[in-house]
Amino acid sequence: MFAPVAAVASGGVIGLVLGLIGGGGSILAVPLLLYAVGMPSAHVAIGTAAFAVAVNAAAGLAMHARKAPIRWPCAIVFSLAGVGGAFAGAALGKAMDGQKLVALFGVLMIVVGLMMLRPKDKGGRQSAWLTRENAAQMLPRLVVLGAGVGLLSGFFGIGGGFLIVPGLILATDMKLEDATSASLVAVTAFGMTAATSYAWSGLVDWQIAGLLVAGGVAGAVAGTKANAVLARRKGALTLLFAVFVILAGLYVGGRGLFDLLQA
């Protein structure tokens, strides 16, 4: 009885963070599944989290597409290049010992927290479209960066938006807001790729995944409404969340390392 309630609550926390500060919440999915829901396997937690993140990203993409045009050519090339990387990353993650994976995930959380503390790159050109004229210059960067980010996304079972957004800006010089909306295409593709790989190996808990998604939707609605009230304090909220992610990463990494040494 406790696990389903914890799964809904965990999804609510993730959605709330996404609604409040616009990103970062998905990095909490795996730790919450392991330590709040009580999943005994790191691999099942990663596979389950990957599916939930992909579904939430797809919903976010649908909402963004209604408001503004998506840079589809850039997003599709980046995503297609990353799908192969995500499959490879998922295969590597499944082959690695679960405790090692948890310890590395803790390190990743610390890195993500530190990245959130840095000022965001606002990007460059307003109209960064992939065309015949710039394809020779832009395509290689999109493919290389997409494959690299996809590899990490598949390995850890995360959306990887914190890497996808700067990757798109670096590859295309597009504006931050354009990169943010385009990143949802890649988050959906990478998350679903990793989830498919883990599901093929029987490493997705579909009931918990559904509850995580349901809680995430409710949390996102609440977070979006709260964001309208706390808009002026978004910087402070992001700072607090970044510090929390770093501290949580120290705990997750330390616990994973301790369990590894005890094994």
VOGU-3710 file (C-alpha; in Angstrom, 3 decimals, decimal comma):
1> mfapvaavas> 0,000/0,000/0,000  2,846/2,396/0,839  4,698/2,097/-2,488  1,803/3,335/-4,693  1,201/6,327/-2,425  4,921/7,111/-2,376  5,056/6,833/-6,173  2,238/9,355/-6,631  3,830/11,681/-4,069  7,234/11,346/-5,754
11> ggviglvlgl> 5,688/12,196/-9,125  4,033/15,180/-7,473  7,377/16,443/-6,162  9,003/16,060/-9,593  6,113/17,817/-11,357  6,019/20,580/-8,748  9,705/21,359/-9,284  9,273/21,334/-13,073  6,311/23,699/-12,806  8,045/26,034/-10,355
21> iggggsilav> 11,458/26,479/-11,964  10,993/24,978/-15,431  13,357/22,022/-15,175  15,559/19,828/-13,040  12,848/17,774/-11,372  13,495/14,603/-13,365  16,949/14,225/-11,785  15,084/13,313/-8,571  13,125/10,447/-10,148  15,656/7,651/-9,612
31> plllyavgmp> 16,572/8,589/-5,998  12,893/8,944/-5,081  12,077/5,547/-6,581  14,964/3,951/-4,692  14,620/5,603/-1,293  11,010/6,856/-1,063  9,137/4,208/-3,047  11,562/1,509/-1,929  12,477/-0,135/-5,226  15,121/-2,791/-4,479
41> sahvaigtaa> 16,788/-2,608/-7,899  18,641/0,407/-9,308  18,076/-0,924/-12,815  14,293/-1,145/-12,397  14,274/2,358/-10,885  16,185/3,728/-13,880  13,971/1,969/-16,437  10,800/3,104/-14,692  12,055/6,679/-14,330  13,047/6,822/-18,010
51> favavnaaag> 9,508/5,954/-19,114  7,880/8,473/-16,762  10,279/11,235/-17,831  9,591/10,518/-21,520  5,809/10,685/-21,056  6,010/13,958/-19,124  8,364/15,426/-21,753  5,955/14,446/-24,533  3,135/16,243/-22,710  5,351/19,303/-22,271
61> lamharkapi> 6,283/19,205/-25,955  2,615/19,216/-26,953  2,002/22,321/-24,832  5,095/24,122/-26,160  4,163/23,326/-29,772  0,841/25,126/-29,310  2,489/28,308/-28,049  5,467/28,715/-30,393  7,127/27,021/-33,382  9,585/24,238/-32,541
71> rwpcaivfsl> 12,938/24,209/-34,337  12,008/20,798/-35,772  14,933/20,190/-38,173  17,556/20,819/-35,488  15,568/18,916/-32,851  15,005/15,889/-35,107  18,642/15,580/-36,216  19,879/15,959/-32,615  17,329/13,378/-31,420  17,986/10,821/-34,169
81> agvggafaga> 21,727/10,998/-33,493  21,069/10,594/-29,780  18,759/7,590/-30,080  21,675/5,368/-31,065  23,688/6,789/-28,183  20,766/6,208/-25,798  20,497/2,544/-26,819  24,231/2,108/-26,261  24,063/3,949/-22,937  21,141/1,834/-21,736
91> algkamdgqk> 23,017/-1,348/-22,651  26,059/-0,154/-20,685  23,880/0,832/-17,715  22,152/-2,565/-17,595  25,517/-4,325/-17,694  26,918/-2,315/-14,776  26,546/-3,332/-11,138  23,561/-1,576/-9,567  25,490/-0,073/-6,648  28,147/1,339/-8,961
101> lvalfgvlmi> 25,373/2,857/-11,023  23,829/4,469/-7,929  27,199/5,893/-6,867  27,751/7,367/-10,340  24,216/8,770/-10,309  25,096/10,610/-7,105  28,085/12,169/-8,878  25,802/13,155/-11,761  23,410/14,880/-9,340  26,258/16,931/-7,900
111> vvglmmlrpk> 27,323/17,967/-11,413  23,737/18,916/-12,310  23,391/20,976/-9,126  26,614/22,841/-9,867  25,484/23,475/-13,457  22,247/24,980/-12,151  24,271/27,461/-10,087  25,951/28,843/-13,213  24,364/31,701/-15,194  22,444/30,359/-18,183
121> dkggrqsawl> 23,760/30,868/-21,688  21,082/32,915/-23,465  22,160/31,649/-26,884  22,637/33,683/-30,024  20,683/34,071/-33,235  16,934/34,435/-33,126  16,429/32,229/-36,204  18,668/29,172/-35,884  17,232/26,890/-38,557  18,974/23,972/-40,238
131> trenaaqmlp> 19,125/24,805/-43,974  21,024/23,649/-47,037  23,287/26,653/-46,695  24,442/25,912/-43,142  24,057/22,103/-43,107  27,761/21,428/-43,690  28,615/23,433/-40,583  25,671/22,605/-38,326  24,981/18,918/-39,047  28,275/17,490/-37,687
141> rlvvlgagvg> 27,876/19,402/-34,424  24,275/18,279/-34,009  25,167/14,642/-34,682  28,213/14,495/-32,390  26,615/16,367/-29,503  23,319/14,491/-29,906  25,055/11,116/-29,789  27,086/12,085/-26,726  24,136/13,428/-24,762  22,020/10,433/-25,801
151> llsgffgigg> 24,687/8,084/-24,456  24,595/9,723/-21,014  20,802/9,930/-21,052  20,440/6,234/-21,814  23,084/5,235/-19,289  21,425/7,041/-16,373  17,813/6,764/-17,569  17,226/10,519/-17,412  15,831/13,023/-19,870  19,103/14,938/-19,954
161> gflivpglil> 17,545/18,350/-20,550  20,331/19,978/-18,537  22,759/18,745/-21,221  20,467/18,891/-24,252  19,719/22,620/-23,939  23,373/23,764/-23,848  24,171/21,135/-26,495  21,598/22,614/-28,895  22,834/26,148/-28,200  26,437/25,090/-28,836
171> atdmkledat> 25,532/23,258/-32,049  23,167/25,840/-33,562  23,553/29,104/-31,613  19,769/29,195/-31,122  18,090/31,241/-28,422  17,634/29,726/-24,961  13,842/29,637/-25,228  14,051/27,892/-28,614  16,571/25,374/-27,274  14,353/24,687/-24,266
181> saslvavtaf> 11,315/23,827/-26,405  13,394/21,849/-28,946  15,032/19,905/-26,108  11,700/18,281/-25,262  11,833/16,408/-28,576  15,176/14,890/-27,551  14,112/14,253/-23,934  11,095/12,325/-25,207  13,158/10,355/-27,731  16,022/9,540/-25,353
191> gmtaatsyaw> 13,738/8,656/-22,452  11,565/6,383/-24,568  14,639/4,733/-26,085  16,104/3,974/-22,674  12,713/2,825/-21,355  12,280/0,485/-24,340  15,690/-1,050/-23,756  15,026/-1,568/-20,045  11,485/-2,834/-20,695  12,877/-5,395/-23,156
201> sglvdwqiag> 14,920/-6,747/-20,250  11,918/-6,698/-17,887  13,298/-3,747/-15,917  10,282/-1,406/-15,871  7,602/-1,421/-13,163  4,624/-0,280/-15,225  2,277/0,271/-12,275  4,745/2,526/-10,473  5,558/4,303/-13,749  1,883/5,112/-14,295
211> llvaggvaga> 1,492/6,413/-10,756  4,659/8,492/-11,124  3,267/10,071/-14,302  -0,125/10,744/-12,680  1,505/12,415/-9,696  3,752/14,395/-12,032  0,798/15,829/-13,933  -0,868/16,988/-10,719  2,402/18,394/-9,401  3,124/20,242/-12,635
221> vagtkanavl> -0,296/21,911/-12,568  0,249/23,024/-8,973  3,809/24,138/-9,723  2,747/26,164/-12,766  0,104/27,983/-10,726  2,584/28,614/-7,910  5,112/29,880/-10,462  2,745/32,676/-11,427  2,703/33,818/-7,793  6,415/33,270/-7,094
231> arrkgaltll> 7,770/34,410/-10,484  9,939/37,119/-8,919  11,586/34,551/-6,658  12,398/32,021/-9,375  16,119/32,733/-9,047  16,060/32,043/-5,319  13,988/28,884/-5,824  16,447/27,630/-8,452  19,359/28,326/-6,102  17,690/26,434/-3,249
241> favfvilagl> 16,859/23,509/-5,520  20,428/23,396/-6,869  21,803/23,206/-3,321  19,273/20,497/-2,484  20,286/18,460/-5,561  23,972/18,733/-4,574  23,237/17,584/-1,012  21,002/14,779/-2,287  23,753/13,779/-4,707  26,241/13,553/-1,847
251> yvggrglfdl> 23,811/11,292/0,008  22,993/9,101/-3,001  26,632/8,807/-4,047  27,795/8,155/-0,501  25,133/5,528/0,120  25,881/3,829/-3,192  29,586/3,772/-2,391  28,913/2,454/1,129  26,681/-0,338/-0,177  29,307/-1,149/-2,791
261> lqa> 32,016/-1,469/-0,156  29,737/-3,587/2,033  28,970/-6,019/-0,791
//
